[in-house]
Amino acid sequence: MAGDQTGSEAALRSAYTEFWDWRLQNNPEFASNIGDHRFDSLLEDYSPAYIDERKVKIVVAEVEVVELLVLTLSPPNLNMSFGTTFTFSIIVAFTNQRIQ
């Protein structure tokens, strides 16, 4: 199972990096403010259609992260105590409810 955890953790890091890069590209002014100048030639799109598209992307990313977290942090893999397992289950359920 340790190999699965490592793969899941790598997938989680990859998803984070992909989302962060996407976020910087879609908010180039913020990217410039934090010192990332890859998108200096762009301006953020505030059109209603594009705002809706970004909302969809964020929800999809949240779903992917929750799925990866479940794989990475699943209680059987970590031998969590009952209390920790219960807390983890509540967090996952809350996140799933928010996404739906």
Buried (B, 14 or more C-beta within 10 A) or exposed (E): EEEEBEEBBEBBEEBEEEBEBBBBBBBBEEBBEEEBEEBEEBEBEEEEEEEEEBEEBBEEBBBBBBBBBBBBBBBEBBEBEEEEBEEBEEEBEEBBEEEE
